[in-house]
Amino acid sequence: MTRDELIAFCLQLPGVRVDYKWGSNQVFSVAHNKMFAVLDFLGDNLAFKVDEALFLGFTDRPGIRPAPYLARAHWISMNGSQPPLGDGELRDLLTRSHQLVVRRLPRKQQVGLLLDL
């Protein structure tokens, strides 16, 4: 998946907005400030949240590591220009990251943001 495809995919998820923070980092979030993915994280990396139960399994895979500063919240990091995952798996993981964040919002904010997974 190219950088532009990755950005377009994230922006098509319900309620997503993108902001530039900490220099040139593109931060994808829902509900105004709840991040689920960061592009250009500490260089040319992509970082996003994963399920707690899957975190260690992902960090054992080549090219994937715990995201600095965010690992305690179960975020992983990888090269954003050449992710070590296939396009389909990356889309699924970004969608899941989005939904993990949405499910932690108050119920009334979840309306219209939840997907049938």
Long-range contacts (C-beta under 8 A, 24 or more apart in sequence): 1-83, 1-87, 1-90, 1-91, 3-39, 3-80, 3-81, 5-87, 6-39, 6-46, 6-80, 6-90, 6-94, 7-39, 9-91, 9-94, 10-37, 10-94, 10-98, 13-94, 13-95, 13-98, 13-115, 14-98, 14-102, 14-112, 14-113, 14-114, 14-115, 15-102, 15-112, 15-113, 16-98, 29-101, 30-98, 30-101, 30-102, 30-105, 30-113, 31-101, 31-102, 31-105, 31-109, 31-113, 34-101, 34-104, 34-105, 35-101, 36-94, 36-97, 36-98, 36-100, 36-101, 37-94, 37-97, 37-98, 39-80, 40-80, 41-67, 41-77, 41-80, 42-68, 42-77, 44-79, 44-80, 44-81, 45-77, 45-78, 45-79, 45-80, 46-77, 46-78, 46-79, 46-80, 46-83, 47-75, 47-76, 47-77, 47-78, 48-75, 48-76, 48-93, 48-94, 48-97, 49-73, 49-74, 49-75, 49-97, 49-100, 49-101, 50-74, 50-75, 50-76, 50-93, 50-96, 50-97, 50-100, 51-96, 51-100
